[in-house]
């Protein structure tokens, strides 16, 4: 068995992929087992003994987490300065846009609230005797109690 694996390794990754596809076509559990074998042994990847070791080492590096890849220095100071100014301008425009949207939402909410209150007042007036209640009339009708 190890001689056959060594022989397939000599032929390269395309042979492993073809064998994997063929095994899925013939009997899918064998294909699944072969896929697990290829992933854990590192035969489908080109780096290290684990199939994702290259990606994991790059993603764990301090430089990768310290700054996004597009904020690095390009080697051209004029371009870096232009990019930084453009990014700052875009961030300011984004903040202004978010503030504008907030004002629009507040205006819409105020309009809806005013409409609600007007409808509520109109329904309250309809429930009464048909006349709008007058605050002065209510005070005159009161009789002092002694």
C-alpha positions, 0 to 999 in steps of 0.5 A: 500500500505504501509503495502505491501511495509513493508511486502516486506521489511521484506522479503528482497532485493531478493524479490524486485529484483524478483518483479522488473524482473517480472514487466518488463516481464509483462509490462515494464512501471510498471517495470520502475516505480518500478525501479525508486521507488527502487532506490530513496527509497534506497531499493536496496542499503544497506547503507543510504536512497539514493541508492548511498549514500555509494559510494558518501560519500567514493568518497568525502572523502579527503583521497580518492582524496589525493592519489590513493588507491595503493599508501597507506601504506600497513603496511609492510615497506619493501614492501612499499619501494620495491613498491615505488622503482618499481613505480619510476623505471617504471615511468623512463622507461616509460619516456625513452620509450616516448623519444625513440618513439619521436626520432623514429617519428622525424627520420621517419618524417626526412626521409619522408621529405627528400624523398619529397624534393628529389622527388620535385627536380627530378620533377623540373629537369624533367620540365626543359630542361632535364638538371640539372640547374647549378648555375655557368652557370646562372651567366656567362650568365648575361650581365651587364646593364649600 
